Amino acid sequence: MAVLVTRPHPDDEATASALAARGFEVLRAPMLRFEPVPFHDDADARYGAVIVTSANALRGIAPHLADSRLLKLPLFAVGEHTASAARSAGFGEVIAAKGDAGVLRDLVLAGVKSKQLKKASTLLYLAGADLARDLAGELGEKGFTVVTHTTYRMVPVASLPREICDAFVANQVEAVLHYSRRSARAFLDAARAGGVEISALALPQCCISAAVASILRDAGATQVTAAASADENALFEALGRALRPRLA
């Protein structure tokens, strides 16, 4: 019996390794495909800091970051995974939130109080093409000027690999991990297209947040567990809770 990871590549590899270290068998079916968007830095723009809500935003502009002036700016990251990607990209001052974009917004506001950031500063928001919330608008309401640059898009994958469909039919999957609302929707569409929707939704669905969990519940899944916080360790804890009745 295996846990199915729907996280996009290459992050699915790290998740699979972490699960294997915990004794799980793993299957992978990334439900979103990463595509970079051309990035052009306006040399005349003056930014006080960079804000990032996904490591993919940095992956999208990686070729442009060598010796970039942006690396000298403080970077506010949504979580430690994104913060680690920022450090690897060459950013020297990285401030990591522990949660979602709302927590990141509060961290930026706290940066003003702690003198890390001037409220008059213009913020550069490196973002994806599809945003779950209007972080730039929320910061704008607090008096910031935010310039948003789209650096990547995540494209839904239309179908599940044949071996994954076969695994559902053969009852070889014990749980499914979901990392975003968009990937959860893509998974549902792909399961439906592959004729395994009923088998898939009968299994425990473990979700990174309550918002993601609502997508699965609305689709008819009855064994849905949400992580206590929006990070992978909490998701793994949710997986443990979901499987505890089976392991008992």
C-alpha positions, 0 to 999 in steps of 0.5 A, a space after each residue: 500500500 502506498 501514499 500518492 503524492 500529487 505535489 508538482 515536480 521537483 518538490 514531489 521528490 523531496 516529499 517522496 524521500 521524506 515519506 520513505 524515511 518514515 517507512 511509507 511506500 510512495 507513488 507520485 503523480 504531479 497534478 500541476 506542471 511548472 512553466 517559467 514566465 519571462 522576467 524583465 527587471 526594471 533597472 529604474 525601479 527602486 525596491 525596499 524588499 522582495 516578497 515571495 509566496 512560493 519557491 517556484 517564483 524563485 525557480 522561475 527567475 533563477 537564470 536572472 538572479 546571478 549578480 542581480 541587484 535583487 539579491 542585496 534586498 531583504 526577502 520575506 518568504 511565506 515559509 521555511 521551504 521558500 526561505 531555503 530556496 531564497 538562500 540557495 538563490 543567493 539572497 543574504 537577508 531572508 525573513 521566513 514566516 511560518 504559515 500562509 500569505 496572511 502570516 507573511 503579510 503580518 510579518 511584513 507589517 512587523 518588519 516596519 515596526 522592527 525597522 527592517 523595512 520602511 513603510 514608504 518602500 516599494 515591495 517587489 512581489 514575485 508571484 505565480 499567475 494564479 493567486 489564492 489571495 490578493 496579498 498585494 492588495 492587502 499590503 496596499 491597504 496598509 500603505 505599501 506600494 507593491 509591484 507584482 511580477 509574475 514569474 511562473 505558472 502552474 498548468 494542470 495535468 489532464 490525466 493520471 499515469 496509467 500505473 496510478 489508475 491501475 493502483 487505484 483499481 487494485 487497492 494499492 493506494 492507502 492515502 492521497 496528499 494534496 498541496 493546493 486547491 488547484 492541484 486538488 481540482 486537477 486531481 479530481 478532474 484527472 481521476 474522473 477522466 481516468 475512470 477511478 474517481 470513486 476508488 480515489 475518493 473512497 480513500 483518506 485525502 490529506 490536505 495542507 489546509 482547510 481550504 484545500 480540504 474543502 475542495 475534496 469534501 465538496 467532491 464527495 470525499 468522506 475521509 478528509 483530514 487537514 493539516 493543523 498548519 500549512 507546512 509539510 510536517 503538519 501534513 505528515 502528522 495529518 497523514 498519520 492521524 488519517 491512517 491510524 485506524 488502519 494501522 491499529 
